[in-house]
C-alpha cells in the first residue's frame, strides 16, 4: 500500500481520469482481486478512462510492457467487455492448439509468451524448424481471428552488454514477424519491438530466471474493426 501511495503522488501531474486508472490498475494488478474478476469484466475495468499515455505509465511502473500496451489500446465500458469476451475465446483456443505457449488474458487483450528456447537456439536469432512448427499452430489461430493487431516483443536476460542484448531482441522480434507475414498473416496487423534486458519479468539472479527472461511475447489486441463492431453490439456507447 505504501508503494501504491508513492506511485500515486508521483503521478499527480497527470489528468484526473488517467490518475484514477493508474491507481486502480496498480491496486488490482498487485492483489488477487484482479485475478478474481470474470475475464470479460477485466476488459471493462482496464479501459475506463485509459489510453496510450496511461498504459505506458502503468507498464513502466509495473515493469510489464505487455500490460502497459494493452491498457493503452483499451476501450473500456460495455464495448471493452464485449472485446474481452472475444479475447476469452481466442485465448482458450491458443491454449489448446499451441503447446509450449504461456497464455494470459489481460484486460482487452492476450499475451502469448514463448521462452526463447522454444523458438531459437542459445544466443541465436534464426528460427529453428521446430519453432516454425510451433508458430504455425499459433498462425492457424491468428488467421481464425483476423480482427486483431499483434505486437511481437523480443526480450533477453541481463547477460552481455546492453547494446548486444538490444540488437538480439530486435532481430528475434523481426524474424518472428517476418515468419508470420510470410505465412499468411497480413503485415498491417504486425508490429515489432525489441527491449533487450530492460524489462525482466523474472529474476536475473538464477539460471532459471534468466532463461525465462529470454523470451518473445505476442500482444494481441482489438483492431479498429473489432472495436467498431463491439461498439455497435454494445449499443454505440463506447467506454461508458
N, C-alpha and C positions, 0 to 999 in steps of 0.2 A: 504494500500500500504506500509506503514511504517513497518507493521508486516511482510509482504512478504519479504521486503528488509532484515530485521533482520534474518529471516529464511534462506534466500539465503546466507548471509555472513557466517552463521554457517555451511553451507553445502559445502563451498568452497573446503574442503579436499576431496570430492568425485569426481569421474570422470566427464568429461565434459558432456557426454551423460546422466548420472544419474542426474547431476545438472539441465540440461535442462528439463528433465522430471519432476523433483520435482518442479521447478519454475513454469512450465506450469500447473501442477496439482494444486498447491497451488492457482494459479490465477483462473483457470476455476472452481474449486470447491467452490470458495468464491464469485462467481458472477453468474449472470443469463446466461452468455454465454454458460456454460456447459449444463444447462438445456435446452437451445435453440437448441442444436445440435440434428440432427437426431440420434435416439438411436443406429443404426448400426454404425454411424460415430464415436460415443464415443469409440467404440472398437478400431478403428484405432488410435484415438488420444492418448488414455491412454497407449497403448502398445509400442509406439515408443520409443526405447532406454531404455525401462524399465527393470524390473527384480525384483527378490525377495528382494534384498537389497534396491532398490529404493522404492519398495512398502512398506517395513517395516518402512522406514524412514517417508514416507508420512503419513502412517497410524498413526504413533506415534505422529507426529506433528498435524495432523488433529483431533486427539482423536477419530479416526474411524478405528477400526481394520478390519472391512469388506472392507473398501476402500483400505487399505494397502495390504490385502491379494489378492484382485482381481487384483490390479496393478501388484503385484509380479508374478501372474500367466499369465499375458497378453502376447500376441504375437505381436500385433500391425500391422500396414500396411493393405494391402488388405486382408490378412488372418484374421486379427483381425476384420475387417469389416464384413466378412462372418460369423465369430463366433458370432459377435454381432447380426446379422440378425437371426441366430438360437435361440439366447437367447431372442430376442424380442418375438418370437412365444411362447416359453416356459413360459416367464413371463406373457404374456397375458392369457395363459391358466390357470396358477396358480391363477391369479386374479379372473377369472371366476369360478374356481372349488373349491377354498379354502376360504370360508368366514372367516373373522376374521384375515386373514393374511395381513400384510403390505408388499407389494411387490415393490421393487425398482430395476430398471435396472442401473447397474454401470459398465461402460466400457464393458468388455467382459464377465461379469458375472451378477448374480442376487443375491440380498439379500432379503430373506424372513424373516420377523420379527414377532414373536408372543410375546405378553405380557405374562409373566408367569401365569397371571390369566387365560389365555386361556388353559394352559397346566397343571398347578399344583395348589394345594391348597396353602394358605398362609404359607410360611416357610416350604414347603414340597418339596420333590424331586420325589415322586411317581406320575406317570401319572394317571389322572382321566379317567373314562370310556368315558366321553365326549371328553376329549382331544385325546383319541385314535381314536375316530371317525374323528376328525379334521385332525389328522396325516394321517389317511387312505386316505383322499382326496388328501393330498399332495403326498403320496406314489404313488397313481394312476398316477399322472402327471410325477413324477420322473421315474417311470418304462417306461413311454412312450418316455422318452428322456434319454436313458441309457448311452450316451457318455459324462457323466459329473462326476465331483467329487463334493462331498457335505461335507463341514466342518460345524459341529454343534458347536456353541459357546454359552456358558452359561454366564449370567451376573446377577449381583444383584445391589440393591441400596447401599447406604453408611451406612445404619443402621446395628449395630452389629460390631463385631471385623473383622479385615482383614482376619484372619485365618478361622473364621467361614464362611464368605461370599465366600472365595475361595473354601472351601470344598463343599459348597452348589452348587456353579456354576458348579463345576466339576461333581458332582453327577447328576445334572439335564441334563447336556450335554450328559453324559454317558447313562442315562436312555432313553433319546430320541433316541440316536444312536442305543442302543440295540433294541428298538422297531422297528426302521427302518430295521435293519438287520434281525430281526425276522419276518419281513413282506415282504420278497422277495427282499429287496434292497441288492445288493452284498456288502459284508463287505469291499472289496477293494476300494469301492467308498467313504467310510465314514471315516472321522477323527473327533476328538473332541478336544475342548479347553475350559477351564474354566478361566474366567477373574475376578471373584469376582466383587468388586465395582470399579476396577481400570480404567475402560473405560466407564464412563457415557456418554450417548448420550443426556440425558435430565437433567434438573436441579434436584439436590437432596434437594433443599430448599423448595419444596412443596410436598404435599402428592401425587398429580397427577404425578409430575415428578418422584418421587421415584417409583411409580407404573410402569411407563413406562420403567424405568431403570431395573426393574426386568423382564428380557426378555430372550428369546432364539432366536438366529439368525442362519439361514441356508445360507451359502455362496456357491453358485452353480457356478462352473467354468468348462471350457472345459477340458476333459481328453486328453490323447495323441492321441487317435484315431480321435477325433473331430478336433484336431489341424492338424493332418496329412491330413485328408480329406479336410479341409479348405485350406490348403496349395496347394494341388493338384488342387482344384477348382480355386484358385487364380493364377494358372499357375506356382506354385513352387517357388514363390517369397515371402517367409515368412518374415514379418517385413519390407518390402520395400514399 
